Amino acid sequence: MIHPVVLKVTERIKLKSQITRSTYLQRVEAMATRQRGSDRLGCANVAHAVAAMPADDRFKVVSERAPNIGIINAYNDMLSAHAPLRHFPDVIKDEARLEGATAQVAGGVPAMCDGITQGTPAMELSLFSRDVIAMATAVSLSHDMFDAALMLGVCDKIVPGLLIGALHFGHLPTVFVPAGPMLTGLSNSEKSKIRQKAAQGLVSREELLASESKAYSGEGTCTFYGTANSNQMLLEAMGLHVPGTAFVNPSEHAAREALTREAVRTVLSITRSKRFTPIGQLVDERCIVNAVVALLATGGSTNHLIHWVAVAKAAGISLDWDDFAELSAVTPLIARVYPNGEADVNQFQACGGPGYVIGELLKAGLMHSDVLTVKEEGIKAFSKVVHFNQNALSWSTPRAGQDLSILRTVEDPFSKTGGLVLLKGNLGRGVVKASAVPSELHLVQGKAKVFDSQDALQQSFQSGELESFCAKNGGVICVVRWQGPSANGMPELHKLTPPLAVLMGKGYKVALVTDGRMSGASGQVPAAIHLTPEASLGGPLAKVQDEDTLVLDLEQGLLEVLVDPLEWSERTLSQIPVELIQSNGEGLGRELFAGFRKNVSSAEDGAVSWL
């Protein structure tokens, strides 16, 4: 029996989406019922499309009318998580031939690493790269010779971008193919401690680099539960993977190859089956709700309050932060993975991982059990863990209670509510990752210190000015504005975590309020982020002044400035400094993204550039 609030929110989303979803499904149906590409396109078009294929494959596509799989690959060897993808297309093509089908690399999409660009001007391209990836996916598939698609990608903006692009080709059966996390190196908590020491100048650059190199030591995603690994949890909950494939390490080469081959068989089974289910039909309102609940139950990345709004839009579905908040109120937190716990994703996987979480949520009626997935068995197939023995894949139900510090039951959760909280008040609307914040910091009231950039905050910390402010006022609520999508592309401000954590460690009450983003790996500092409307568009954050008293109340969902209402209404909005306007648009290719900054929607509306 489905939980009444989950059902209520789903029905509300359906009602909001009635017109747009109906229009979308009509388009999917019209595209799905056309002739195959090699029969529909002109002879010159088809000849171009198959010219580089081996002769046998050309014969299969044209004469035998065999299914042709389009591969979208986010491979590059700058990203540890994507480096393993270099080998996947050859494996896919080989398995397709064994199955009497063909496969082509339809195109590549860019993939940037926030870990490399964090704290640099290049981070101002990061959020927009999601829509670039969606567009590149569309360009790749626009050759229109494909009967199915496989999406190869893992990290932060890449998976949402691939998913948005795939949904604009919603008539194609589609399976996502990840590469898994790197092996555990230096623990995430130890890495965080050394970063805090570095922020205070207590360790050398050489020592810090040695620490970081131990933490990031090989191929695969980073081992914390940030945006990249949250992506994988959500795709499992949406039924878009081979079940259990998310967190199998790249170092397990034979297992990963077997899972990739299974992805080929899975997508072909959809194209050849009476249960033909293209991705546009599969990703419906229930599927989106299942993803949100899985995110909340695991304390996943706040970035998905932006990305999954955009994903839903791509499928004609209207999702907003009120939907997240209402689901969070009834979704128990049953996983603790860094930064909302000590474990990394390898330990999470060893305890049952996504399969355990999905099984618990289904049992409690917190996920829709009647959704379509890429597997005929439905979402229950994703409540299992995968095994690879004697060159064969098998699945089993994970055992409960393997490590109660990492995974718990719905009846005995870490928290009765989900990991994300919507804050509202006279400063606008924002979100906070409550699962990572100690309960004693769920209410923070303090004096504001206003900064126009993350660099300004860093400089204030390094000079000792910020600590002096804390000493005078017992703490600080740092306001960092002009960081929204329209101002500068909404970079992550993860570089602010170490200095703020240092101040917290000295006993000061510290919080952050910003219209920017924080990394999915952000930790224990209470951070009200994604503030909407953003300051550069006249949002109230532009009115805040040094020494104003602010309140962040995670229990009540409040974000307020305690200023006399009349004074507040008459206070003039500050304007974004001219030098910031100039610097935001110059260098590292940022000039090319002026149109994105001009046309992008708000964070709550998914920060999309294509509507």
C-alpha positions in Angstrom: 0.0 0.0 0.0 1.5 3.3 -1.1 2.0 6.0 1.6 -0.9 8.6 1.5 1.5 11.5 1.3 3.5 9.9 -1.5 0.3 9.3 -3.3 -1.0 12.8 -2.7 2.2 14.5 -4.0 2.3 12.2 -7.0 -1.3 13.1 -7.9 -0.6 16.8 -7.4 2.4 16.5 -9.8 0.2 14.7 -12.3 -2.4 17.4 -12.1 0.2 20.2 -12.6 1.7 18.3 -15.5 -1.5 17.3 -17.2 -1.1 19.4 -20.4 2.7 19.3 -20.7 2.9 15.6 -20.1 0.1 14.8 -22.5 1.8 16.9 -25.2 5.1 15.2 -24.5 3.7 11.7 -24.7 2.0 12.5 -28.0 5.4 13.5 -29.4 7.0 10.3 -28.1 4.2 8.2 -29.7 4.5 9.9 -33.0 8.3 9.4 -33.1 8.1 5.8 -32.0 5.6 4.7 -34.6 7.7 5.9 -37.6 9.5 3.5 -39.9 13.0 2.4 -38.9 15.8 4.9 -39.8 17.4 2.8 -42.6 13.9 2.4 -44.2 12.8 6.0 -43.7 15.9 8.0 -44.7 17.1 8.6 -48.2 19.6 6.2 -49.7 22.5 8.8 -49.5 21.6 9.4 -45.9 21.7 5.7 -45.0 24.9 5.2 -47.0 26.6 8.0 -45.0 25.3 6.5 -41.7 26.7 3.0 -42.3 29.8 3.8 -44.4 32.3 3.3 -41.5 30.6 0.1 -40.2 32.1 -3.4 -41.0 30.3 -4.9 -44.0 28.5 -7.5 -41.8 27.1 -4.7 -39.7 26.0 -2.7 -42.7 24.1 -5.8 -44.0 22.4 -6.3 -40.6 21.3 -2.7 -40.4 20.0 -2.3 -44.0 19.0 -5.8 -45.1 18.2 -7.7 -41.9 16.7 -4.6 -40.3 18.5 -5.5 -37.1 18.3 -3.1 -34.1 21.0 -0.4 -34.1 22.1 0.9 -30.7 23.3 4.5 -30.4 26.1 4.9 -27.8 26.5 8.3 -26.2 29.8 8.4 -24.5 31.1 10.9 -21.8 34.5 9.3 -21.9 37.6 11.4 -21.2 40.7 10.5 -19.2 40.7 13.7 -17.3 37.9 12.4 -15.1 38.7 9.4 -13.0 35.1 8.3 -13.0 34.9 8.4 -16.8 38.3 7.0 -17.7 37.0 3.4 -17.6 34.5 4.2 -20.3 37.2 4.1 -23.0 36.7 0.4 -23.3 32.9 0.2 -23.1 32.0 0.9 -26.8 34.0 -2.1 -28.0 32.4 -4.3 -25.4 29.0 -3.0 -26.4 29.5 -3.6 -30.1 30.8 -7.1 -29.5 27.8 -8.0 -27.4 25.4 -6.4 -29.9 26.8 -8.6 -32.7 26.4 -11.7 -30.5 22.7 -10.7 -30.1 22.2 -10.1 -33.8 22.2 -6.4 -33.5 24.6 -3.5 -34.2 25.9 -0.5 -32.2 27.6 2.8 -33.2 29.1 5.6 -31.1 26.6 8.2 -32.0 28.6 10.9 -30.3 30.6 12.1 -27.3 29.6 14.7 -24.7 31.8 16.9 -22.6 32.4 16.0 -19.0 34.0 18.4 -16.6 35.1 17.6 -13.1 34.0 20.0 -10.3 36.8 18.6 -8.2 39.3 20.1 -10.6 37.6 23.4 -11.2 36.4 24.0 -7.6 37.2 27.5 -6.5 38.3 28.6 -9.9 36.5 30.8 -12.6 35.9 27.6 -14.6 33.3 26.5 -12.0 31.1 29.2 -13.6 30.7 26.8 -16.6 29.9 23.8 -14.5 26.1 24.1 -14.1 25.6 25.2 -17.7 27.6 22.2 -18.8 24.6 20.1 -17.9 22.5 21.7 -20.7 25.5 21.6 -23.1 25.6 17.8 -22.5 21.9 17.6 -23.1 22.3 19.4 -26.3 25.3 17.3 -27.4 23.2 14.2 -26.7 20.5 15.6 -28.9 23.0 16.4 -31.7 24.4 12.9 -31.4 21.1 11.2 -31.6 19.8 13.5 -34.3 21.3 11.2 -37.0 18.1 9.3 -36.3 19.3 5.9 -37.3 18.9 4.3 -33.9 16.4 1.8 -32.4 17.8 2.1 -28.8 20.4 4.1 -26.9 23.0 3.4 -24.2 24.2 6.4 -22.1 27.7 6.1 -20.8 28.4 8.6 -18.0 28.6 9.0 -14.2 29.4 12.4 -12.7 27.7 15.5 -11.4 26.2 17.3 -14.5 26.9 14.5 -16.9 24.1 12.1 -15.8 21.4 14.8 -15.6 22.5 16.2 -18.9 22.4 12.7 -20.6 19.0 12.1 -19.1 17.6 15.4 -20.2 19.0 14.7 -23.7 17.6 11.2 -23.7 14.2 12.4 -22.7 14.1 14.7 -25.7 14.5 11.4 -27.7 11.9 9.8 -25.5 10.9 7.3 -28.2 14.1 5.3 -27.8 14.5 2.5 -25.2 17.4 3.7 -23.2 19.7 2.2 -20.5 22.3 4.0 -18.5 25.8 2.5 -18.1 28.0 3.7 -15.2 31.6 2.8 -14.4 31.5 2.6 -10.6 33.5 4.2 -7.7 37.2 4.1 -7.1 38.6 1.9 -4.4 38.7 3.4 -0.9 41.8 5.4 -0.1 42.3 8.0 2.6 39.0 8.3 4.5 36.8 11.2 3.7 36.7 12.4 7.3 40.6 12.4 7.5 40.8 14.2 4.2 38.4 16.8 5.6 40.5 17.3 8.8 43.7 17.9 6.7 41.9 20.4 4.5 40.9 22.3 7.7 44.5 22.3 8.8 45.6 23.6 5.4 43.0 26.4 5.7 44.8 27.5 8.9 48.3 27.1 7.3 49.1 24.2 9.6 50.2 21.8 6.9 52.3 22.5 3.8 51.1 22.3 0.2 53.1 19.1 -0.2 51.4 17.5 2.7 48.0 18.6 1.5 48.7 17.2 -2.0 49.9 13.9 -0.6 46.6 13.6 1.4 44.4 14.5 -1.6 46.3 12.0 -3.7 45.7 9.2 -1.2 42.0 10.1 -1.3 41.7 10.2 -5.1 43.9 7.3 -6.0 42.6 5.7 -9.2 39.8 5.2 -11.7 36.2 5.6 -10.6 34.0 8.2 -8.9 35.1 9.9 -5.7 34.0 7.7 -2.7 31.9 10.3 -0.9 28.1 10.5 -1.4 28.1 13.7 -3.4 26.3 14.5 -6.6 28.0 11.9 -8.8 27.1 9.0 -6.5 23.7 10.4 -5.8 23.1 10.3 -9.5 23.7 6.5 -9.4 21.3 6.0 -6.5 18.6 8.0 -8.3 19.0 6.0 -11.6 18.6 2.8 -9.7 15.5 4.1 -8.1 14.2 5.1 -11.5 14.9 1.6 -12.9 17.3 3.0 -15.6 20.3 0.8 -14.8 21.0 -2.9 -14.9 20.0 -3.5 -11.3 22.8 -3.2 -8.8 25.3 -1.8 -11.2 25.9 1.6 -9.6 28.7 0.9 -7.1 30.6 -2.0 -8.6 34.3 -0.8 -8.7 36.0 -0.4 -12.1 38.8 -2.5 -10.8 36.4 -5.5 -10.9 37.0 -5.6 -14.7 35.2 -8.9 -15.4 32.1 -7.9 -13.3 31.9 -4.5 -15.0 32.2 -6.0 -18.4 29.5 -8.5 -17.6 27.2 -5.6 -16.4 27.9 -3.6 -19.5 27.1 -6.7 -21.7 23.9 -7.1 -19.7 23.0 -3.5 -20.4 23.1 -4.3 -24.2 20.9 -7.4 -23.7 18.5 -5.3 -21.5 18.0 -2.5 -24.0 17.6 -5.0 -26.9 15.0 -6.9 -24.9 12.9 -3.8 -24.8 13.2 -3.1 -28.6 12.2 -6.6 -29.4 9.5 -7.1 -26.8 5.8 -6.7 -26.6 6.5 -4.6 -23.5 8.2 -1.9 -25.7 8.9 0.9 -23.2 10.9 3.8 -24.5 12.4 6.1 -21.9 9.8 8.8 -22.4 7.1 6.5 -21.2 9.1 4.9 -18.4 10.1 8.3 -16.8 6.6 9.3 -15.6 5.4 11.1 -12.5 5.7 8.0 -10.3 9.2 7.4 -11.5 10.2 11.0 -10.6 8.7 10.7 -7.1 10.6 7.4 -6.6 13.8 9.2 -7.4 13.1 12.1 -5.0 12.2 9.7 -2.2 15.4 7.7 -2.7 17.4 11.0 -2.6 15.8 12.0 0.7 16.1 8.6 2.3 19.9 8.6 1.7 20.7 12.3 2.4 21.8 12.8 -1.2 23.1 15.9 -2.9 21.3 19.2 -2.8 22.2 19.7 -6.5 19.4 17.4 -7.4 16.8 19.9 -6.2 17.9 21.7 -9.4 18.8 18.8 -11.7 15.7 16.7 -11.2 13.4 19.6 -11.6 15.1 20.0 -15.0 14.9 16.3 -15.7 11.2 16.3 -14.9 10.6 19.2 -17.3 12.3 17.3 -20.1 9.6 14.6 -19.7 6.8 17.2 -19.5 6.5 16.9 -15.7 6.2 19.8 -13.3 8.2 19.2 -10.1 9.0 21.9 -7.5 10.6 22.3 -4.1 7.3 22.1 -2.3 7.0 18.5 -3.6 10.5 17.8 -2.3 9.6 19.3 1.1 6.4 17.4 1.5 8.0 14.1 0.6 10.9 14.9 3.0 8.5 15.2 5.9 7.5 11.6 5.6 10.7 10.0 4.2 12.9 8.6 6.9 16.7 8.9 6.6 18.0 5.3 6.5 21.5 5.8 5.2 24.5 7.6 6.6 27.3 8.0 4.0 29.8 10.8 4.0 29.2 13.7 4.4 26.2 12.8 6.5 28.1 9.9 8.1 31.6 8.3 8.2 31.1 5.5 5.7 32.1 5.9 2.0 30.1 4.5 -0.9 32.1 1.2 -1.0 31.1 0.5 2.6 27.5 1.6 1.7 27.6 -0.9 -1.2 29.0 -3.7 1.1 26.0 -3.3 3.4 23.4 -3.6 0.7 23.6 -0.2 -1.0 20.8 0.9 -3.3 19.2 -2.5 -3.4 18.7 -2.4 0.4 17.4 1.2 0.4 14.9 0.5 -2.4 13.7 -2.7 -0.7 13.1 -0.8 2.5 11.3 2.0 0.8 9.1 -0.3 -1.2 8.2 -2.4 1.9 7.1 0.8 3.6 5.0 2.0 0.7 7.3 5.1 0.2 8.0 4.2 -3.4 5.6 3.3 -6.2 5.9 -0.4 -6.9 3.9 -0.4 -10.1 6.3 1.6 -12.3 7.9 0.5 -15.5 11.7 -0.1 -15.5 14.2 -1.4 -18.1 13.7 -4.8 -16.5 10.5 -6.7 -17.1 10.3 -7.6 -13.3 9.8 -3.9 -12.5 11.3 -1.9 -9.6 11.5 -5.0 -7.3 14.4 -6.1 -9.5 16.3 -3.1 -8.1 15.8 -4.1 -4.5 18.5 -6.7 -4.9 22.3 -6.7 -4.9 24.3 -8.1 -7.9 27.0 -10.8 -7.7 29.5 -12.0 -10.2 30.7 -15.6 -9.8 32.0 -18.1 -12.4 31.6 -15.5 -15.2 27.9 -15.1 -14.5 25.7 -12.4 -12.9 23.1 -13.2 -10.2 21.0 -11.2 -7.8 20.0 -11.7 -4.2 18.1 -9.8 -1.5 20.5 -8.0 0.8 20.6 -8.9 4.5 19.4 -6.3 7.0 21.4 -5.1 9.9 24.9 -5.6 8.5 26.1 -2.3 9.9 23.6 -0.1 11.7 25.9 2.8 11.6 25.5 2.9 7.8 22.1 1.5 6.9 18.9 1.1 9.0 15.4 0.0 8.6 12.5 2.3 7.9 11.2 1.4 11.4 14.4 2.4 13.1 15.8 5.2 11.0 18.6 7.8 11.7 15.9 10.4 11.4 12.2 10.3 10.8 12.4 12.8 8.1 14.5 13.1 4.9 17.9 14.7 4.4 16.8 17.9 2.7 14.8 20.9 4.1 13.1 23.7 2.3 13.6 27.1 4.0 11.2 30.0 3.4 11.0 33.5 4.8 11.6 37.2 4.0 14.9 36.2 2.4 13.2 34.0 -0.2 13.3 30.3 -0.6 16.3 28.0 -0.3 17.4 24.5 0.7 19.7 23.0 3.3 21.2 19.5 3.6 19.9 18.8 7.1 21.2 15.3 7.2 24.8 16.5 7.4 24.1 19.1 10.1 24.3 18.2 13.8 20.9 18.6 15.6 22.3 21.3 17.9 22.8 23.4 14.8 19.3 23.1 13.4 18.6 26.5 14.8 21.2 29.2 14.2 20.7 32.9 15.0 23.5 35.3 14.4 24.9 38.4 12.9 25.5 38.6 9.2 28.8 39.3 7.5 28.1 40.1 3.8 30.5 39.1 1.0 30.2 39.7 -2.8 32.3 36.7 -3.7 33.8 33.5 -2.3 37.2 35.0 -2.7 36.3 37.9 -0.5 35.2 35.4 2.3 38.5 33.5 1.9 40.5 36.7 2.2 38.5 37.7 5.3 39.3 34.4 6.9 43.0 34.4 6.0 43.4 38.0 7.4 41.8 37.1 10.7 39.0 39.6 10.1 36.3 36.9 10.0 37.4 35.3 13.3 37.5 38.7 14.9 33.9 39.2 13.8 33.0 35.8 15.3 34.8 36.7 18.6 32.8 39.9 18.8 29.4 38.4 18.0 29.8 34.7 19.2 29.7 33.5 15.6 28.7 34.6 12.1 26.2 33.9 9.4 28.2 34.5 6.2 26.1 35.9 3.3 27.7 35.2 -0.1 25.6 36.8 -2.9 25.8 37.3 -6.7 26.3 33.6 -7.1 23.0 32.6 -8.8 22.6 31.3 -12.4 22.0 34.7 -13.9 24.9 36.4 -12.1 27.7 34.0 -12.9 26.3 30.5 -13.6 25.9 29.4 -10.0 29.2 27.8 -9.1 29.6 25.5 -6.2 31.2 27.2 -3.2 32.8 24.0 -1.7 36.1 25.8 -1.1 34.3 27.7 1.7 33.7 24.6 3.7 37.2 24.2 5.3 37.4 27.8 6.7 33.9 27.8 8.0 34.5 24.4 9.6 37.6 25.8 11.2 35.6 28.5 12.9 33.0 26.0 14.0 35.8 23.9 15.5 36.8 26.9 17.6 33.3 26.9 19.2 31.6 29.6 17.1 28.1 29.2 15.7 28.6 29.5 12.0 26.3 29.3 9.0 26.2 30.2 5.3 23.4 31.8 3.3 23.9 32.1 -0.5 22.2 32.1 -3.8 25.0 29.8 -5.1 25.4 26.1 -4.7 27.4 24.0 -2.3 29.0 20.7 -3.3 27.2 17.4 -2.8 30.1 16.7 -0.5 29.5 19.7 1.8 29.6 18.8 5.4 28.4 20.0 8.8 28.2 23.8 8.3 24.5 24.8 8.2 24.2 26.2 4.6 21.0 27.8 3.2 21.7 27.6 -0.5 20.1 28.1 -3.9 18.4 31.1 -2.5 15.6 32.2 -4.9 15.1 34.8 -6.2 18.8 35.4 -6.6 20.4 38.7 -5.6 21.3 39.9 -9.1 17.6 39.7 -10.1 16.4 41.8 -7.2 16.2 39.0 -4.6 16.1 40.1 -0.9 19.6 38.8 -0.3 20.7 42.1 -2.0 19.2 44.0 0.9 21.2 42.3 3.7 23.8 44.4 5.5 26.6 43.6 7.9 25.4 43.1 11.5 21.8 42.3 10.4 20.4 39.4 12.6 19.6 36.3 10.5 17.8 33.1 11.6 18.1 29.7 10.1 15.5 27.3 11.6 15.7 23.9 10.1 12.9 22.5 12.3 10.4 25.2 11.3 11.8 25.6 7.8 12.4 29.4 8.3 15.0 31.7 6.8 14.5 35.2 8.1 16.3 38.6 8.6 15.2 40.2 11.8 14.8 43.7 10.6 11.8 46.0 11.3 9.4 45.3 8.4 9.0 49.0 7.5 12.8 49.5 7.4 13.2 46.3 5.4 10.6 47.4 2.8 12.3 50.8 2.4 15.8 49.5 2.3 17.5 49.9 -1.1 18.7 46.8 -3.0 22.4 46.7 -3.5 23.7 46.3 -7.0 26.1 43.7 -8.2 29.6 45.4 -8.4 30.6 46.4 -11.9 33.9 44.6 -11.6 32.0 41.3 -10.9 29.8 41.8 -13.9 32.9 42.2 -16.1 34.9 39.4 -14.5 32.0 36.9 -14.6 31.9 37.0 -18.4 35.6 37.0 -19.3 38.1 34.3 -19.6 38.2 30.5 -19.8 35.4 30.5 -22.4 32.9 32.2 -20.2 32.2 34.7 -23.0 30.5 31.8 -24.9 28.0 31.4 -22.1 26.5 34.9 -22.1 23.3 33.6 -23.6 23.0 31.0 -20.9 23.3 33.7 -18.2 20.8 35.9 -19.9 18.1 33.2 -20.5 18.6 30.8 -17.6 15.6 30.1 -15.3 15.8 30.2 -11.5 17.4 27.5 -9.4 13.9 26.4 -8.2 12.8 26.2 -11.9 15.8 23.9 -12.7 18.2 26.5 -13.9 17.3 25.5 -17.5 18.5 27.4 -20.5 16.3 25.7 -23.1 12.8 26.8 -22.2 
